[in-house]
Amino acid sequence: MRKIFLFSIIFIFNSHFIFSQSSRINLSGYDDVNTHFGFLLGLHSSYYRFDYSKDFSSSDFQNLHSIHSKTMPGFKLGFISDFNLYYPFDVRTLLQVSFSEFRMDYYYIDGSVFTDTRPSTFLESPVLIKYKSKRRKNHRMFIIAGFKPSLEIGAKNKDEAGKDILDLKSFDISFELGFGSDIFFQLFKLSPEIRYSRGLRNVLNKKNINEYNLPINKIIVHNISFFLTFEGGPK
């Protein structure tokens, strides 16, 4: 994911240089239209940030050395509706599907490791405010922030008995913050974007207590995404 992150930063700033040098003005009437629609493609990296519970230090878990959450890749697909509020602010609503994977490694004193991998599918509907800079020929920068409700609609995280291992809540809401650039072509606008997301809820449910969720007190979902969004120009 670090390579993707570095590549996306280089891509955004190179695009600023390349397209600011173009002499032709594409989609000159783009901002005269108050509503735009489009779609997005994204790569992302997700992980859990968690706190140990008081049970972790009890004698029941004296053989458990530590727990680590590993960053795992995924991808997103979605649709965009963009509404011009008052220049330079837009409201963006999205409906997207996120295919994610989460991993927890349990390290024991005897050197053994138990790995819990949870593939998940989320339905997400971010509502974001976009602040855009002054357009320079065929390019402009922007920052974006807002909130993202998400609902887990599919997950595979079962033990041998068929029970959920971590027993997580299906609903979460996250704060999102990002930046990117708008690149105007003749027929559409392309926007590479980097966005960071932090969950605001403890998603650990703990209705089904077991040896894997008992030593954990809280789980917060974190996500870093790189998007390519495509929006149509004015008719």
Short mmCIF file of the C-alpha atoms (twelve columns), coordinates in Angstrom:
data_MODEL
# 
_entry.id   MODEL 
# 
loop_
_atom_site.group_PDB 
_atom_site.id 
_atom_site.type_symbol 
_atom_site.label_atom_id 
_atom_site.label_alt_id 
_atom_site.label_comp_id 
_atom_site.label_asym_id 
_atom_site.label_seq_id 
_atom_site.Cartn_x 
_atom_site.Cartn_y 
_atom_site.Cartn_z 
_atom_site.pdbx_PDB_model_num 
ATOM 1   C CA . MET A 1   0.000   0.000   0.000   1 
ATOM 2   C CA . ARG A 2   2.929   2.368   0.552   1 
ATOM 3   C CA . LYS A 3   3.869   2.029   -3.124  1 
ATOM 4   C CA . ILE A 4   0.288   2.825   -4.133  1 
ATOM 5   C CA . PHE A 5   0.262   5.834   -1.812  1 
ATOM 6   C CA . LEU A 6   3.553   7.199   -3.208  1 
ATOM 7   C CA . PHE A 7   2.458   6.545   -6.781  1 
ATOM 8   C CA . SER A 8   -0.820  8.382   -6.233  1 
ATOM 9   C CA . ILE A 9   0.945   11.456  -4.797  1 
ATOM 10  C CA . ILE A 10  3.355   11.527  -7.754  1 
ATOM 11  C CA . PHE A 11  0.433   11.046  -10.161 1 
ATOM 12  C CA . ILE A 12  -1.561  13.938  -8.658  1 
ATOM 13  C CA . PHE A 13  1.282   16.454  -8.683  1 
ATOM 14  C CA . ASN A 14  2.568   15.422  -12.113 1 
ATOM 15  C CA . SER A 15  -0.933  15.859  -13.493 1 
ATOM 16  C CA . HIS A 16  -0.980  19.382  -12.069 1 
ATOM 17  C CA . PHE A 17  2.194   20.243  -13.978 1 
ATOM 18  C CA . ILE A 18  1.231   18.552  -17.239 1 
ATOM 19  C CA . PHE A 19  -2.319  19.810  -17.548 1 
ATOM 20  C CA . SER A 20  -1.569  23.331  -16.326 1 
ATOM 21  C CA . GLN A 21  0.729   23.649  -19.344 1 
ATOM 22  C CA . SER A 22  -1.985  22.760  -21.872 1 
ATOM 23  C CA . SER A 23  -3.127  25.681  -24.042 1 
ATOM 24  C CA . ARG A 24  -6.571  24.245  -24.838 1 
ATOM 25  C CA . ILE A 25  -9.380  24.786  -22.309 1 
ATOM 26  C CA . ASN A 26  -11.499 21.641  -21.970 1 
ATOM 27  C CA . LEU A 27  -15.082 21.699  -20.606 1 
ATOM 28  C CA . SER A 28  -14.988 25.466  -20.174 1 
ATOM 29  C CA . GLY A 29  -18.628 25.519  -19.006 1 
ATOM 30  C CA . TYR A 30  -18.234 22.705  -16.466 1 
ATOM 31  C CA . ASP A 31  -18.857 24.872  -13.390 1 
ATOM 32  C CA . ASP A 32  -21.935 26.476  -14.958 1 
ATOM 33  C CA . VAL A 33  -23.802 23.206  -14.394 1 
ATOM 34  C CA . ASN A 34  -24.854 22.681  -10.769 1 
ATOM 35  C CA . THR A 35  -25.122 18.873  -10.796 1 
ATOM 36  C CA . HIS A 36  -22.711 16.239  -12.073 1 
ATOM 37  C CA . PHE A 37  -22.772 12.450  -11.962 1 
ATOM 38  C CA . GLY A 38  -20.060 9.860   -12.336 1 
ATOM 39  C CA . PHE A 39  -18.425 6.715   -10.993 1 
ATOM 40  C CA . LEU A 40  -15.314 5.778   -9.066  1 
ATOM 41  C CA . LEU A 41  -12.723 3.010   -8.919  1 
ATOM 42  C CA . GLY A 42  -10.519 2.674   -5.861  1 
ATOM 43  C CA . LEU A 43  -7.782  0.702   -4.174  1 
ATOM 44  C CA . HIS A 44  -7.564  0.799   -0.412  1 
ATOM 45  C CA . SER A 45  -5.769  -0.568  2.615   1 
ATOM 46  C CA . SER A 46  -7.637  -1.402  5.843   1 
ATOM 47  C CA . TYR A 47  -6.613  -2.343  9.355   1 
ATOM 48  C CA . TYR A 48  -7.899  -2.480  12.944  1 
ATOM 49  C CA . ARG A 49  -6.652  -0.155  15.682  1 
ATOM 50  C CA . PHE A 50  -7.508  -1.834  18.987  1 
ATOM 51  C CA . ASP A 51  -7.056  -1.642  22.764  1 
ATOM 52  C CA . TYR A 52  -6.347  -4.578  25.054  1 
ATOM 53  C CA . SER A 53  -8.883  -5.376  27.735  1 
ATOM 54  C CA . LYS A 54  -8.050  -6.024  31.388  1 
ATOM 55  C CA . ASP A 55  -8.502  -9.743  30.687  1 
ATOM 56  C CA . PHE A 56  -5.380  -9.705  28.505  1 
ATOM 57  C CA . SER A 57  -3.176  -9.358  31.597  1 
ATOM 58  C CA . SER A 58  -5.074  -11.999 33.597  1 
ATOM 59  C CA . SER A 59  -3.801  -15.510 34.261  1 
ATOM 60  C CA . ASP A 60  -6.268  -16.888 31.710  1 
ATOM 61  C CA . PHE A 61  -4.144  -15.401 28.911  1 
ATOM 62  C CA . GLN A 62  -0.656  -15.874 30.343  1 
ATOM 63  C CA . ASN A 63  0.335   -17.836 27.215  1 
ATOM 64  C CA . LEU A 64  -0.748  -15.025 24.874  1 
ATOM 65  C CA . HIS A 65  2.190   -12.726 24.136  1 
ATOM 66  C CA . SER A 66  0.549   -10.086 21.891  1 
ATOM 67  C CA . ILE A 67  -1.997  -9.360  19.161  1 
ATOM 68  C CA . HIS A 68  -1.226  -7.480  15.954  1 
ATOM 69  C CA . SER A 69  -3.445  -6.161  13.170  1 
ATOM 70  C CA . LYS A 70  -1.936  -6.327  9.694   1 
ATOM 71  C CA . THR A 71  -2.789  -3.905  6.881   1 
ATOM 72  C CA . MET A 72  -4.682  -5.650  4.076   1 
ATOM 73  C CA . PRO A 73  -5.560  -4.496  0.527   1 
ATOM 74  C CA . GLY A 74  -8.981  -4.203  -1.102  1 
ATOM 75  C CA . PHE A 75  -10.899 -2.296  -3.761  1 
ATOM 76  C CA . LYS A 76  -14.018 -0.156  -4.151  1 
ATOM 77  C CA . LEU A 77  -16.604 0.575   -6.843  1 
ATOM 78  C CA . GLY A 78  -19.237 3.283   -6.682  1 
ATOM 79  C CA . PHE A 79  -21.364 6.091   -8.082  1 
ATOM 80  C CA . ILE A 80  -21.036 9.837   -7.463  1 
ATOM 81  C CA . SER A 81  -23.500 12.712  -7.319  1 
ATOM 82  C CA . ASP A 82  -21.904 16.157  -7.056  1 
ATOM 83  C CA . PHE A 83  -23.933 19.292  -6.247  1 
ATOM 84  C CA . ASN A 84  -22.570 22.820  -6.480  1 
ATOM 85  C CA . LEU A 85  -23.364 24.691  -3.252  1 
ATOM 86  C CA . TYR A 86  -21.628 28.024  -3.556  1 
ATOM 87  C CA . TYR A 87  -18.252 28.382  -5.201  1 
ATOM 88  C CA . PRO A 88  -15.793 26.999  -4.136  1 
ATOM 89  C CA . PHE A 89  -17.841 24.418  -2.177  1 
ATOM 90  C CA . ASP A 90  -19.545 21.248  -3.478  1 
ATOM 91  C CA . VAL A 91  -21.545 18.542  -1.720  1 
ATOM 92  C CA . ARG A 92  -20.718 15.030  -2.871  1 
ATOM 93  C CA . THR A 93  -22.835 11.981  -2.094  1 
ATOM 94  C CA . LEU A 94  -21.543 8.542   -2.975  1 
ATOM 95  C CA . LEU A 95  -22.903 5.035   -3.022  1 
ATOM 96  C CA . GLN A 96  -20.095 2.509   -3.112  1 
ATOM 97  C CA . VAL A 97  -19.308 -1.122  -2.429  1 
ATOM 98  C CA . SER A 98  -16.073 -1.885  -0.593  1 
ATOM 99  C CA . PHE A 99  -14.405 -5.298  -0.780  1 
ATOM 100 C CA . SER A 100 -12.108 -5.473  2.234   1 
ATOM 101 C CA . GLU A 101 -10.041 -7.894  4.276   1 
ATOM 102 C CA . PHE A 102 -8.902  -7.623  7.889   1 
ATOM 103 C CA . ARG A 103 -6.246  -9.664  9.638   1 
ATOM 104 C CA . MET A 104 -5.422  -10.259 13.304  1 
ATOM 105 C CA . ASP A 105 -2.363  -12.267 14.377  1 
ATOM 106 C CA . TYR A 106 -2.293  -13.795 17.874  1 
ATOM 107 C CA . TYR A 107 1.277   -14.501 19.062  1 
ATOM 108 C CA . TYR A 108 1.787   -17.009 21.870  1 
ATOM 109 C CA . ILE A 109 4.664   -17.555 24.269  1 
ATOM 110 C CA . ASP A 110 5.483   -20.961 22.775  1 
ATOM 111 C CA . GLY A 111 6.110   -19.329 19.375  1 
ATOM 112 C CA . SER A 112 2.869   -20.379 17.707  1 
ATOM 113 C CA . VAL A 113 0.704   -17.897 15.812  1 
ATOM 114 C CA . PHE A 114 -3.047  -17.934 15.198  1 
ATOM 115 C CA . THR A 115 -4.142  -15.832 12.207  1 
ATOM 116 C CA . ASP A 116 -7.720  -14.630 11.889  1 
ATOM 117 C CA . THR A 117 -8.517  -13.272 8.405   1 
ATOM 118 C CA . ARG A 118 -11.899 -11.659 7.840   1 
ATOM 119 C CA . PRO A 119 -12.960 -10.938 4.222   1 
ATOM 120 C CA . SER A 120 -15.810 -8.401  4.320   1 
ATOM 121 C CA . THR A 121 -18.065 -6.547  1.931   1 
ATOM 122 C CA . PHE A 122 -19.447 -3.126  2.907   1 
ATOM 123 C CA . LEU A 123 -22.144 -0.893  1.463   1 
ATOM 124 C CA . GLU A 124 -20.965 2.696   2.046   1 
ATOM 125 C CA . SER A 125 -22.651 6.072   1.511   1 
ATOM 126 C CA . PRO A 126 -20.214 8.942   2.226   1 
ATOM 127 C CA . VAL A 127 -21.499 12.536  2.384   1 
ATOM 128 C CA . LEU A 128 -18.587 14.918  1.752   1 
ATOM 129 C CA . ILE A 129 -17.867 18.625  1.409   1 
ATOM 130 C CA . LYS A 130 -15.400 19.485  -1.347  1 
ATOM 131 C CA . TYR A 131 -13.378 22.711  -1.340  1 
ATOM 132 C CA . LYS A 132 -11.828 23.364  -4.742  1 
ATOM 133 C CA . SER A 133 -9.097  25.791  -5.700  1 
ATOM 134 C CA . LYS A 134 -9.263  28.259  -8.570  1 
ATOM 135 C CA . ARG A 135 -9.120  26.468  -11.891 1 
ATOM 136 C CA . ARG A 136 -5.884  26.875  -13.837 1 
ATOM 137 C CA . LYS A 137 -6.587  25.949  -17.454 1 
ATOM 138 C CA . ASN A 138 -7.392  22.195  -17.270 1 
ATOM 139 C CA . HIS A 139 -6.483  21.516  -13.659 1 
ATOM 140 C CA . ARG A 140 -7.304  22.407  -10.065 1 
ATOM 141 C CA . MET A 141 -6.614  20.983  -6.616  1 
ATOM 142 C CA . PHE A 142 -9.172  20.207  -3.906  1 
ATOM 143 C CA . ILE A 143 -9.560  19.000  -0.354  1 
ATOM 144 C CA . ILE A 144 -12.510 16.936  0.826   1 
ATOM 145 C CA . ALA A 145 -13.968 15.926  4.202   1 
ATOM 146 C CA . GLY A 146 -17.124 14.428  5.660   1 
ATOM 147 C CA . PHE A 147 -18.677 11.327  7.160   1 
ATOM 148 C CA . LYS A 148 -19.135 7.800   5.840   1 
ATOM 149 C CA . PRO A 149 -21.871 5.476   7.142   1 
ATOM 150 C CA . SER A 150 -21.136 1.853   6.252   1 
ATOM 151 C CA . LEU A 151 -23.017 -1.410  6.588   1 
ATOM 152 C CA . GLU A 152 -21.362 -4.811  6.413   1 
ATOM 153 C CA . ILE A 153 -23.421 -6.912  4.015   1 
ATOM 154 C CA . GLY A 154 -21.151 -9.948  3.845   1 
ATOM 155 C CA . ALA A 155 -18.328 -11.459 5.899   1 
ATOM 156 C CA . LYS A 156 -16.523 -14.757 6.376   1 
ATOM 157 C CA . ASN A 157 -15.078 -15.094 9.848   1 
ATOM 158 C CA . LYS A 158 -15.960 -18.448 11.369  1 
ATOM 159 C CA . ASP A 159 -14.174 -20.906 13.617  1 
ATOM 160 C CA . GLU A 160 -14.405 -24.682 13.316  1 
ATOM 161 C CA . ALA A 161 -17.751 -24.656 15.130  1 
ATOM 162 C CA . GLY A 162 -19.159 -22.101 12.709  1 
ATOM 163 C CA . LYS A 163 -19.257 -19.211 15.205  1 
ATOM 164 C CA . ASP A 164 -18.034 -15.663 14.625  1 
ATOM 165 C CA . ILE A 165 -14.529 -15.240 16.061  1 
ATOM 166 C CA . LEU A 166 -14.470 -11.501 16.764  1 
ATOM 167 C CA . ASP A 167 -18.238 -10.867 16.619  1 
ATOM 168 C CA . LEU A 168 -18.194 -7.371  15.116  1 
ATOM 169 C CA . LYS A 169 -21.039 -4.897  14.678  1 
ATOM 170 C CA . SER A 170 -22.313 -4.576  11.130  1 
ATOM 171 C CA . PHE A 171 -22.810 -0.776  11.198  1 
ATOM 172 C CA . ASP A 172 -20.084 1.837   11.486  1 
ATOM 173 C CA . ILE A 173 -19.632 5.532   10.761  1 
ATOM 174 C CA . SER A 174 -16.276 7.091   9.886   1 
ATOM 175 C CA . PHE A 175 -14.736 10.526  9.503   1 
ATOM 176 C CA . GLU A 176 -13.045 11.021  6.132   1 
ATOM 177 C CA . LEU A 177 -10.421 13.522  5.005   1 
ATOM 178 C CA . GLY A 178 -8.605  13.680  1.689   1 
ATOM 179 C CA . PHE A 179 -7.173  15.684  -1.179  1 
ATOM 180 C CA . GLY A 180 -6.841  15.347  -4.921  1 
ATOM 181 C CA . SER A 181 -6.959  17.095  -8.277  1 
ATOM 182 C CA . ASP A 182 -9.532  17.683  -11.018 1 
ATOM 183 C CA . ILE A 183 -8.203  17.098  -14.541 1 
ATOM 184 C CA . PHE A 184 -10.423 18.308  -17.378 1 
ATOM 185 C CA . PHE A 185 -10.488 16.362  -20.637 1 
ATOM 186 C CA . GLN A 186 -12.626 17.096  -23.686 1 
ATOM 187 C CA . LEU A 187 -15.517 14.819  -22.661 1 
ATOM 188 C CA . PHE A 188 -15.115 14.171  -18.924 1 
ATOM 189 C CA . LYS A 189 -13.310 15.140  -15.718 1 
ATOM 190 C CA . LEU A 190 -10.846 12.729  -14.110 1 
ATOM 191 C CA . SER A 191 -10.036 13.173  -10.403 1 
ATOM 192 C CA . PRO A 192 -7.285  11.175  -8.672  1 
ATOM 193 C CA . GLU A 193 -7.824  11.366  -4.922  1 
ATOM 194 C CA . ILE A 194 -6.290  10.131  -1.665  1 
ATOM 195 C CA . ARG A 195 -8.632  9.754   1.305   1 
ATOM 196 C CA . TYR A 196 -8.094  8.691   4.920   1 
ATOM 197 C CA . SER A 197 -10.965 7.214   6.936   1 
ATOM 198 C CA . ARG A 198 -11.194 6.628   10.704  1 
ATOM 199 C CA . GLY A 199 -14.074 4.810   12.362  1 
ATOM 200 C CA . LEU A 200 -15.931 6.635   15.139  1 
ATOM 201 C CA . ARG A 201 -17.513 3.576   16.776  1 
ATOM 202 C CA . ASN A 202 -16.184 0.615   18.687  1 
ATOM 203 C CA . VAL A 203 -17.224 -2.182  16.328  1 
ATOM 204 C CA . LEU A 204 -16.423 -4.999  18.770  1 
ATOM 205 C CA . ASN A 205 -19.732 -6.558  19.803  1 
ATOM 206 C CA . LYS A 206 -18.707 -9.202  22.374  1 
ATOM 207 C CA . LYS A 207 -22.087 -10.889 22.497  1 
ATOM 208 C CA . ASN A 208 -20.366 -14.203 21.771  1 
ATOM 209 C CA . ILE A 209 -17.404 -14.303 24.178  1 
ATOM 210 C CA . ASN A 210 -14.442 -16.460 23.183  1 
ATOM 211 C CA . GLU A 211 -10.672 -16.617 23.637  1 
ATOM 212 C CA . TYR A 212 -10.054 -14.329 20.650  1 
ATOM 213 C CA . ASN A 213 -12.281 -11.357 21.485  1 
ATOM 214 C CA . LEU A 214 -12.038 -11.472 25.309  1 
ATOM 215 C CA . PRO A 215 -8.510  -9.938  25.460  1 
ATOM 216 C CA . ILE A 216 -9.660  -7.021  23.253  1 
ATOM 217 C CA . ASN A 217 -11.604 -4.060  24.610  1 
ATOM 218 C CA . LYS A 218 -12.135 -1.880  21.536  1 
ATOM 219 C CA . ILE A 219 -11.670 -2.075  17.747  1 
ATOM 220 C CA . ILE A 220 -11.630 0.986   15.471  1 
ATOM 221 C CA . VAL A 221 -11.490 0.576   11.681  1 
ATOM 222 C CA . HIS A 222 -8.910  2.617   9.721   1 
ATOM 223 C CA . ASN A 223 -8.685  2.917   5.953   1 
ATOM 224 C CA . ILE A 224 -6.504  4.673   3.370   1 
ATOM 225 C CA . SER A 225 -7.851  4.816   -0.195  1 
ATOM 226 C CA . PHE A 226 -6.709  5.952   -3.631  1 
ATOM 227 C CA . PHE A 227 -9.581  6.765   -5.994  1 
ATOM 228 C CA . LEU A 228 -9.983  7.565   -9.646  1 
ATOM 229 C CA . THR A 229 -13.321 9.309   -10.200 1 
ATOM 230 C CA . PHE A 230 -14.873 10.018  -13.609 1 
ATOM 231 C CA . GLU A 231 -17.572 12.677  -14.014 1 
ATOM 232 C CA . GLY A 232 -19.359 13.735  -17.168 1 
ATOM 233 C CA . GLY A 233 -19.129 17.219  -18.601 1 
ATOM 234 C CA . PRO A 234 -21.977 19.656  -19.443 1 
ATOM 235 C CA . LYS A 235 -24.308 18.766  -22.289 1 
# 
